[in-house]
Amino acid sequence: MLLALPVLGCKQKSTDQNIKNETYENSPTDLTFDSSNEELTNAFIWAKDKALSYVHDGADPVGLWYEAALPNREAFCMRDISHQAIGAEILGLSDHNYNMFLKFAQNINAEKDYCSYWEINRYDRPAPVDYENDSDFWYNLPANFDIIFNAHRLYNWTGNKAYLENKELQNFYSLSMNEYVDHWDLGHEEVLNRNRNLHVKVKDSSRFGNKRGIPTYNEGGRGDTQLGIDMTASLIAAYKAYAELLRLQGNLGEGDHFKSKVEDELQFLHDFWWDKERKEFRSILYDSGQFDYFMVGDNQAFLHYLLYFDVLINQDNITDIIDAYAQNFDRLIVELKSYLPILFYENGRWALANRTIIDLCSVENKRRDYPENSFTIIEHLTRGLMGINVEAETNTFTTSPRIESEEEWAEMKYIPVLSNKIAVKHHGTTKTVTTNLQGRSIDWVAEIPGEHEFLYLNGKKIKCHQKNVNGRTVSYYKVTLEESDAMVVSVHTQ
């Protein structure tokens, strides 16, 4: 994990042998993937096996968990668990995700300035490398918002209403979006004038420095960084997610209140972070008043968070960021690169997305064993290549093929979505076969790239619809699948 503590001995391993390092001997998932691209198939096999090797069966005091930190840290971190959660869900680790998210929710309090524990270990304790006491610990401030953003994503994928209704989670959401924002001066009206030494209680003797609340995921943020653009992006995403969580709880009035905050922060994003003369986003504001923009190398500013947190509307802005990462591909570190395949898939750079996945899994990648890497590859293949997304409220899943040529194919089976398991096979971008293998009736939105007046459902000509997705036209048709139903949507008659 990049963002934890490289200067604080991140390679250390627990020497306590009282608790055996038990991992799953048998896979908790029957998920499979195969394709005409042998390298992608091999990438899936490696990523699935590697990810499951990090899964622990509940024998530890912390309960069900999987590793989401530096290798051998025996812990899970707020940023990493947020990024790994959907991949874990696809691997069948619902109970693990819920337990781990709940652990962060249970440990937020006023004594820690409305922070939680940045990293929790297998002993159900804050990882010692990150934490001395409730007044002295490492913390990246986007973390609370990342957890909320992904709790909403987990609800959408699973339909698990506990993400809406659990009182401890509700408390975490509320404290984070109210007291936490105010206490750390993170709103747009205060954030540019905030004191970077805010709430420092242990100064000269702290191994975490005198700027505990780091307003970015950029690791250089402990020094002379005043603010990172990912701080703003994470706040916008969390306001949007929280507004939706409140609406789904039936709390429409409060949900509308937080929707209005989204608009305020979006305005700040474009007024402050967008450089009108250079026509690009700034990424880091320093104490000196100077900015950095797109950054690669060891000190990388995270413009990809604008896309990960889905806060940009202008497709040209999105394309510019995608192009910049594509042009600097070989200079990207693993943690940053592990965010990119799905962003490449969603924005038409399919060959580069495939290359990124293969590169991340390669034995030549000396850091491929980071847990974050293998878990996210599962998500990239599922949501990226196969284009599968889920919306719990409407009991709907969507598929969208991102296969490079019409002669190629990709197939994934036993994908858990809501209370179902489905199978999806794409033949190029012109034909998708989907089966509701298990579960109640569910709606399927089949997307086919391009503008088509008609599609074919099981060989029968049907009138379809069109929409714009990331600047590209797709045609789509919605159909209900009962259990065991298999249906084909295609451009040509069968």
PEKAHU-V116834 format. One line per field, one symbol per residue. psi: psi as a letter, one per 40 degrees, with the letter a starting at -180 (. if undefined). Layout:
psi = ???
This chain:
psi = hdecgdeffeeiihehedhighihdhheiehihiiegdddddddddddddddeehieeeideahiihgaihedfihiddddddeddddddeffddddddddddddeehiddfffiahdhhaeefihhdeehdaeegiihhdeddddddddddddddddehededehddddddddddecdddddefeiddddeeiheehfhdhcdeheeiegdghfiehdeeebfhdiiddddddddddddddddddddeegddddddddddddddddddddddhhddefihidhhideeiiibhhiadghigddddddefehdhdddddddddddddfdeehiddddeeddddddefegdddddddddddeieehefeehdddddddddddddcdefhiihddefiiiihhfhdieeiiihhifhhhbeihihhhhhbeehhhhhgdhiiiihhhhhhiihhdiihhfehhihaiiihhfeihiiiihihhihehhihhidii.
